[in-house]
Amino acid sequence: MRFLFVAPLVITLCAVLSTSCTDKKSGGPEVFVVGMEMAYPPFEMRGPDNEPDGISVRMAEDLAEYLGRPLEIRDVEWNGIIPALQSGKIDAIISSMTKTEERARAIAFSDGYVTNGLCMLVAKDSPIESIDDVKGKSATLAVKMATTGHIWARANLPEAKLITLDDSASCVLEVVQGKADAFIYDQISIYQYWKKHEEVTRPILNPIREETWAVGIRKEDEELLGQVNDFLKQYREKGRFDELADQYMAEPKAAFEELGVPFIFH
C-alpha cells in the first residue's frame, strides 16, 4: 500500500526461531530475514507479550519452515522497507504490500495472495457516500504517507487538500476531530478504526479500487521467488489462508461477507 523511500529504521523483534539451525558461517542453512512494519493488525502487529503476531507473522513462520531455514523477523518502518530489501538487510517483505507497477520496477513480486481495496472513513454525519462525492471538490483528506491511498489521492484528486501523516491512527483523529473530511486507507483498517469510533465515524467500505498484496523479493533472487510462489500455491490448496482468516479476522470477514464487500485470500 505504500511508496516513498527514505533510510530504514530496522529493529530486530524476533530472534532466530530454531536453535538447531545456523547461518552459512557455521555451515547450516542461512537465516531467512523477513521485513514487516508491525503497525497493521491483524496482519502485522505485536501480541500481548510484545512479540510479533498476526497473519503475516504466521505466514513468515510457515514459509521459513517450507524453505528449511531459521527465521528472523525485523520491524522496518514502511518508508524504508523497499530500500532494506534492495540493500540486503532483509530477504523478503511480507507486510500487506500492494503490488504496483511502480514498485515492480524496483523489486520482484510473488503471486498475489489477498485482494483488498481502498476505501474511506468519514464523520458519522458526513454527506459523503462515495468517492464521487469527493472528486472535483476541495475536500480535505487524511492519508498515511507512502501508502497507496496517499499515492492514489495525489494522482486522482488534484483539487483535494491532503493531510499527510506518518501513522494511520493520527489520520483517523483528523476525521474524528473534524479536521479532515475523509481518511483513505484499506478496508480492514477502516473497518477496525470505525469499530473503535462508532459514535462519531462511518465507514464507506465499497472499494475505490481493488488492490493485490504480494510478497516482495529482490529481482535477482529468482530461485527464492519460485520457491515463494510454490509455497503460496500449496498454502492456498491446504486452506491455510482460510484458517488464518478465521483465527485473526473472523468478525470483519463475516461483516464484509454480509455487506457484499470483497476481501479475498486467493
C-alpha positions in Angstrom: 0.0 0.0 0.0 3.0 2.4 0.0 5.7 4.2 -1.9 8.0 6.9 -0.5 11.6 5.7 0.2 13.8 7.0 3.0 16.6 5.4 5.1 15.1 2.5 7.0 14.9 2.1 10.7 15.3 -1.6 11.3 14.7 -3.2 14.7 15.0 -7.0 15.2 12.0 -8.2 17.1 12.2 -11.9 16.7 15.4 -13.7 17.1 16.2 -16.9 15.1 13.5 -19.3 16.0 15.4 -22.5 15.6 18.5 -23.0 17.7 19.3 -26.2 15.8 19.8 -24.1 12.6 22.9 -21.9 12.0 23.9 -19.4 9.3 26.4 -20.0 6.5 29.4 -19.2 8.7 28.8 -22.4 10.7 27.7 -24.5 7.8 23.9 -24.6 8.3 21.0 -23.0 6.5 21.1 -19.3 6.1 18.7 -17.3 8.2 15.7 -16.1 6.3 15.1 -12.5 7.3 11.6 -11.1 6.7 10.8 -7.4 7.0 7.4 -6.1 8.0 6.1 -3.0 9.7 4.4 -4.0 13.0 1.6 -1.4 12.7 -1.1 -3.2 10.7 -3.2 -5.6 12.8 -4.4 -8.3 12.3 -1.6 -8.9 9.7 1.5 -7.3 11.3 1.4 -6.4 15.0 2.8 -7.1 18.4 1.0 -9.5 20.7 0.3 -9.1 24.4 3.9 -10.4 25.1 5.2 -7.7 22.7 6.3 -10.5 20.3 5.5 -10.4 16.6 2.0 -11.6 15.9 -0.6 -11.7 13.1 -1.4 -13.3 9.8 1.9 -12.2 8.1 3.9 -13.5 11.0 2.3 -16.9 10.8 2.9 -16.8 7.0 6.6 -16.0 7.5 7.0 -18.8 10.0 5.4 -21.3 7.7 7.4 -20.1 4.7 10.7 -20.3 6.6 9.8 -23.9 7.6 9.0 -24.7 4.0 12.3 -23.3 3.0 14.1 -25.2 5.7 15.7 -22.0 7.1 15.6 -20.4 10.5 13.5 -17.2 10.6 14.3 -13.7 11.8 11.6 -11.0 11.6 12.6 -7.4 11.5 10.3 -4.5 12.2 11.0 -2.0 9.4 9.5 1.5 9.0 7.3 1.5 5.9 9.2 4.3 4.1 12.4 2.2 4.3 11.2 -1.3 3.7 12.0 -1.5 0.0 15.5 0.0 0.4 16.0 -2.6 3.2 15.2 -5.3 0.7 17.3 -3.8 -2.0 20.4 -3.4 0.2 20.2 -7.0 1.5 19.2 -6.1 5.1 16.1 -8.4 4.6 15.4 -11.2 2.2 11.7 -10.7 1.7 8.8 -8.3 2.5 5.7 -9.9 4.0 3.8 -6.7 5.1 0.5 -6.4 3.4 2.3 -4.8 0.4 0.2 -3.9 -2.6 1.8 -4.9 -5.9 2.1 -1.8 -8.1 3.8 -1.1 -11.4 6.0 1.5 -9.8 7.2 -0.9 -7.1 7.6 -3.7 -9.6 10.3 -1.5 -11.2 12.3 -1.7 -8.0 11.6 -5.2 -6.7 10.1 -8.5 -7.8 6.7 -9.7 -6.5 5.3 -13.1 -5.9 1.9 -14.2 -7.0 -0.9 -12.3 -5.1 -2.4 -13.7 -2.0 -5.0 -11.1 -1.0 -7.4 -8.9 -2.9 -8.2 -5.8 -0.8 -9.4 -2.3 -1.6 -9.0 1.3 -0.8 -12.0 2.9 1.0 -12.8 5.8 3.3 -13.6 6.6 6.9 -15.8 9.7 7.2 -17.7 11.5 10.1 -20.9 9.9 11.1 -23.0 12.8 9.8 -20.9 13.4 6.7 -22.8 13.9 3.4 -20.1 11.8 1.6 -21.4 8.5 0.4 -18.8 7.5 -2.2 -15.6 8.7 -3.8 -17.7 10.5 -6.4 -18.7 13.0 -3.7 -15.0 13.9 -3.2 -13.8 14.0 -6.8 -13.6 17.5 -8.2 -14.2 19.0 -4.8 -11.8 20.9 -2.5 -12.2 18.3 0.2 -9.6 17.8 3.0 -8.4 14.2 3.1 -6.1 12.5 5.6 -3.7 9.9 4.1 -0.8 7.9 5.6 2.5 8.8 4.0 3.7 6.5 1.2 0.6 4.3 1.2 -1.4 3.6 -2.0 -4.1 5.8 -0.5 -1.6 8.6 -0.5 -0.4 7.9 -4.0 -3.9 7.4 -5.4 -5.3 10.6 -3.8 -2.3 12.6 -5.1 -2.8 11.4 -8.6 -6.6 11.4 -8.8 -7.8 14.1 -6.5 -5.8 17.2 -7.5 -8.4 19.6 -6.0 -8.2 18.0 -2.6 -6.1 19.2 0.3 -4.1 16.3 1.6 -3.1 16.0 5.3 -0.2 13.6 5.1 0.8 11.9 8.3 3.2 9.2 9.4 0.7 6.8 11.1 -2.9 5.7 10.4 -4.2 6.4 13.9 -3.3 10.1 13.5 -5.2 10.2 10.2 -8.2 8.8 12.0 -8.1 11.5 14.6 -8.2 14.1 11.8 -11.6 12.7 10.9 -12.8 12.3 14.5 -11.8 15.9 15.3 -13.4 17.3 12.1 -10.2 18.4 10.6 -10.5 16.1 7.6 -13.5 15.1 5.5 -12.2 11.6 5.0 -9.4 9.2 5.6 -8.4 7.0 2.6 -6.9 3.6 3.6 -7.6 -0.1 3.2 -10.8 -1.9 4.0 -9.6 -3.9 7.0 -8.1 -0.9 8.8 -11.0 1.4 8.0 -13.4 -1.3 9.4 -11.3 -1.6 12.6 -11.0 2.1 13.2 -14.7 2.5 12.7 -15.4 -0.1 15.4 -13.2 2.0 17.7 -15.1 5.2 16.9 -18.6 4.1 16.0 -20.2 7.0 17.8 -18.6 9.6 15.5 -17.4 7.9 12.3 -18.8 5.9 9.5 -17.0 3.5 7.1 -17.5 3.6 3.3 -16.3 0.1 2.6 -17.1 -0.3 -1.1 -13.7 -0.2 -2.7 -12.4 2.9 -4.5 -10.2 0.4 -6.4 -9.1 -3.1 -5.7 -5.5 -4.0 -4.9 -3.5 -7.2 -4.7 -1.0 -7.9 -1.9 2.1 -9.9 -2.7 5.5 -10.9 -1.2 8.4 -8.6 -2.2 11.7 -10.3 -3.3 14.9 -8.8 -4.8 14.8 -9.0 -8.6 18.0 -11.1 -8.7 16.6 -13.8 -6.3 14.8 -15.7 -8.9 15.1 -19.1 -7.2 13.6 -17.7 -4.0 10.8 -16.1 -6.0 9.9 -19.5 -7.4 10.0 -21.1 -4.0 7.7 -18.5 -2.6 5.2 -19.0 -5.4 5.2 -22.7 -4.9 4.7 -22.2 -1.1 1.7 -19.8 -1.7 0.1 -22.3 -4.1 0.4 -25.1 -1.5 -0.7 -22.8 1.3 -3.8 -21.9 -0.6 -4.6 -25.5 -1.5 -4.2 -26.6 2.1 -6.7 -24.0 3.2 -4.2 -22.3 5.5 -5.2 -18.8 4.4 -8.8 -19.6 5.5 -7.6 -20.9 8.8 -5.6 -17.7 9.5 -8.6 -15.5 8.4 -10.8 -17.4 10.8 -8.2 -17.0 13.6 -7.4 -13.4 13.2 -10.2 -11.6 11.4 -13.4 -13.6 11.9 -15.5 -10.5 12.8 -14.5 -8.3 9.9 -14.6 -11.3 7.5 -18.2 -12.0 8.5 -19.2 -8.3 8.3 -17.6 -8.0 4.8 -19.5 -11.0 3.6 -22.8 -9.6 4.9 -22.1 -6.3 3.2 -21.1 -7.9 0.0 -17.7 -6.2 0.2 -14.8 -8.2 -1.3 -11.9 -9.2 0.8 -10.4 -12.3 -0.7 -7.5 -14.6 0.1 -6.5 -16.3 -3.1 
